[in-house]
Amino acid sequence: MIGGNAFIQAVGPKNASPAELHLLRPDRMAVIAGKGGVPEGYRYKTGDQCIDFPVDRISGMSRILHLKYFHPLNDWYGLSPVEAAAYSIDQHNQSGAWNQSLMQNGARPSGALVVRVDSNGGNGTLSEDQYNRVKQQINDQFSGPVNAGRQLLLEGGLDWKEMSLTPKDMDFVEAKNSSARDIALAFGVPP
């Protein structure tokens, strides 16, 4: 389901029924391409060691049984459901990461403090000392889960401008549910 391929090795005497079946890691197995849609062999690699398993050219028999999903663009390897659902999986993971980050920041959307230009000739900028003081104050008193819900007191012509979409605006829950449905469908599981 994850790799799109499974490789099973028959272990035992060469011309007899297998005594054991070993499931090999698909990330270590390579198909050695052959002619006519039949592989020439399989190569299992661990570290510096390689073990080749030939395929009989006439019968197509081998000590390796290769099970694979259909792949529309590859003759030798299967397409895993994870690869087919990759976009939905990424979207679902990013939704979770965004939600976690939002919760760690007190469940508040991001925004900016804007310095207004005043009628007394102020130019709408803070001095370096004022900027550092405001920045430090925000980090100390308003960031993180411990400070969630604290009120921000704005002074001297500062204004708060929201700059992100809220979970409601993003329809966060529905987007996450939609991604989960797409992932389930890729694996053949009813949503």
Contacts in CASP RR format, 6 or more apart in sequence:
PFRMAT RR
TARGET T0000
AUTHOR 0000-0000-0000
METHOD contacts of the structure
MODEL  1
MIGGNAFIQAVGPKNASPAELHLLRPDRMAVIAGKGGVPEGYRYKTGDQC
IDFPVDRISGMSRILHLKYFHPLNDWYGLSPVEAAAYSIDQHNQSGAWNQ
SLMQNGARPSGALVVRVDSNGGNGTLSEDQYNRVKQQINDQFSGPVNAGR
QLLLEGGLDWKEMSLTPKDMDFVEAKNSSARDIALAFGVPP
1 80 0 8 1.000
1 81 0 8 1.000
1 82 0 8 1.000
1 187 0 8 1.000
2 80 0 8 1.000
2 82 0 8 1.000
3 26 0 8 1.000
3 27 0 8 1.000
3 78 0 8 1.000
3 80 0 8 1.000
3 82 0 8 1.000
3 83 0 8 1.000
4 26 0 8 1.000
4 68 0 8 1.000
4 69 0 8 1.000
4 77 0 8 1.000
4 78 0 8 1.000
4 79 0 8 1.000
4 80 0 8 1.000
4 81 0 8 1.000
4 83 0 8 1.000
5 26 0 8 1.000
5 29 0 8 1.000
5 66 0 8 1.000
5 67 0 8 1.000
5 68 0 8 1.000
5 69 0 8 1.000
5 77 0 8 1.000
5 78 0 8 1.000
5 80 0 8 1.000
6 23 0 8 1.000
6 26 0 8 1.000
6 66 0 8 1.000
6 67 0 8 1.000
6 68 0 8 1.000
7 23 0 8 1.000
7 24 0 8 1.000
7 25 0 8 1.000
7 26 0 8 1.000
7 29 0 8 1.000
7 42 0 8 1.000
7 44 0 8 1.000
7 64 0 8 1.000
7 65 0 8 1.000
7 66 0 8 1.000
7 67 0 8 1.000
8 21 0 8 1.000
8 22 0 8 1.000
8 23 0 8 1.000
8 24 0 8 1.000
8 64 0 8 1.000
8 65 0 8 1.000
8 67 0 8 1.000
9 21 0 8 1.000
9 22 0 8 1.000
9 23 0 8 1.000
9 24 0 8 1.000
9 53 0 8 1.000
9 63 0 8 1.000
9 64 0 8 1.000
10 18 0 8 1.000
10 20 0 8 1.000
10 21 0 8 1.000
10 63 0 8 1.000
10 64 0 8 1.000
10 65 0 8 1.000
11 18 0 8 1.000
11 19 0 8 1.000
11 20 0 8 1.000
11 21 0 8 1.000
11 22 0 8 1.000
11 63 0 8 1.000
12 18 0 8 1.000
12 19 0 8 1.000
12 20 0 8 1.000
13 19 0 8 1.000
24 44 0 8 1.000
24 64 0 8 1.000
28 44 0 8 1.000
28 45 0 8 1.000
28 46 0 8 1.000
29 42 0 8 1.000
29 43 0 8 1.000
29 44 0 8 1.000
29 45 0 8 1.000
29 64 0 8 1.000
30 42 0 8 1.000
30 43 0 8 1.000
30 44 0 8 1.000
30 45 0 8 1.000
31 39 0 8 1.000
31 41 0 8 1.000
31 42 0 8 1.000
31 66 0 8 1.000
31 76 0 8 1.000
31 77 0 8 1.000
32 39 0 8 1.000
32 40 0 8 1.000
32 41 0 8 1.000
32 42 0 8 1.000
32 43 0 8 1.000
32 52 0 8 1.000
33 39 0 8 1.000
33 40 0 8 1.000
33 75 0 8 1.000
33 76 0 8 1.000
34 40 0 8 1.000
34 41 0 8 1.000
37 75 0 8 1.000
38 55 0 8 1.000
38 57 0 8 1.000
38 60 0 8 1.000
39 55 0 8 1.000
39 62 0 8 1.000
39 66 0 8 1.000
39 76 0 8 1.000
40 54 0 8 1.000
40 55 0 8 1.000
41 52 0 8 1.000
41 53 0 8 1.000
41 54 0 8 1.000
41 55 0 8 1.000
41 62 0 8 1.000
41 64 0 8 1.000
42 52 0 8 1.000
42 53 0 8 1.000
42 55 0 8 1.000
42 62 0 8 1.000
42 64 0 8 1.000
42 66 0 8 1.000
43 50 0 8 1.000
43 51 0 8 1.000
43 52 0 8 1.000
43 53 0 8 1.000
44 50 0 8 1.000
44 51 0 8 1.000
44 52 0 8 1.000
44 53 0 8 1.000
45 51 0 8 1.000
53 62 0 8 1.000
53 63 0 8 1.000
53 64 0 8 1.000
54 62 0 8 1.000
55 61 0 8 1.000
55 62 0 8 1.000
55 64 0 8 1.000
56 62 0 8 1.000
68 77 0 8 1.000
68 78 0 8 1.000
69 78 0 8 1.000
69 79 0 8 1.000
69 80 0 8 1.000
69 81 0 8 1.000
70 78 0 8 1.000
70 79 0 8 1.000
71 77 0 8 1.000
71 78 0 8 1.000
71 79 0 8 1.000
72 79 0 8 1.000
73 79 0 8 1.000
81 186 0 8 1.000
81 187 0 8 1.000
81 188 0 8 1.000
82 89 0 8 1.000
82 186 0 8 1.000
84 186 0 8 1.000
85 182 0 8 1.000
85 183 0 8 1.000
85 185 0 8 1.000
85 186 0 8 1.000
85 187 0 8 1.000
88 179 0 8 1.000
88 182 0 8 1.000
88 183 0 8 1.000
88 186 0 8 1.000
89 179 0 8 1.000
89 183 0 8 1.000
91 175 0 8 1.000
91 179 0 8 1.000
92 176 0 8 1.000
92 179 0 8 1.000
92 180 0 8 1.000
92 183 0 8 1.000
95 172 0 8 1.000
95 175 0 8 1.000
95 176 0 8 1.000
95 179 0 8 1.000
96 176 0 8 1.000
98 172 0 8 1.000
99 167 0 8 1.000
99 172 0 8 1.000
102 108 0 8 1.000
102 109 0 8 1.000
102 167 0 8 1.000
103 145 0 8 1.000
104 144 0 8 1.000
104 145 0 8 1.000
105 143 0 8 1.000
105 144 0 8 1.000
106 144 0 8 1.000
106 145 0 8 1.000
106 147 0 8 1.000
106 148 0 8 1.000
106 149 0 8 1.000
107 148 0 8 1.000
108 148 0 8 1.000
108 149 0 8 1.000
109 162 0 8 1.000
109 163 0 8 1.000
109 164 0 8 1.000
109 165 0 8 1.000
109 166 0 8 1.000
110 162 0 8 1.000
110 163 0 8 1.000
110 164 0 8 1.000
111 160 0 8 1.000
111 161 0 8 1.000
111 162 0 8 1.000
111 163 0 8 1.000
111 164 0 8 1.000
112 160 0 8 1.000
112 161 0 8 1.000
112 163 0 8 1.000
113 134 0 8 1.000
113 138 0 8 1.000
113 154 0 8 1.000
113 158 0 8 1.000
113 159 0 8 1.000
113 160 0 8 1.000
113 161 0 8 1.000
114 158 0 8 1.000
114 159 0 8 1.000
114 160 0 8 1.000
114 161 0 8 1.000
115 124 0 8 1.000
115 125 0 8 1.000
115 126 0 8 1.000
115 157 0 8 1.000
115 158 0 8 1.000
115 159 0 8 1.000
116 124 0 8 1.000
116 157 0 8 1.000
116 158 0 8 1.000
116 159 0 8 1.000
117 123 0 8 1.000
117 124 0 8 1.000
118 124 0 8 1.000
118 157 0 8 1.000
126 134 0 8 1.000
134 158 0 8 1.000
138 152 0 8 1.000
141 147 0 8 1.000
141 150 0 8 1.000
142 150 0 8 1.000
142 152 0 8 1.000
152 160 0 8 1.000
154 160 0 8 1.000
167 173 0 8 1.000
180 191 0 8 1.000
181 191 0 8 1.000
184 190 0 8 1.000
184 191 0 8 1.000
185 191 0 8 1.000
END
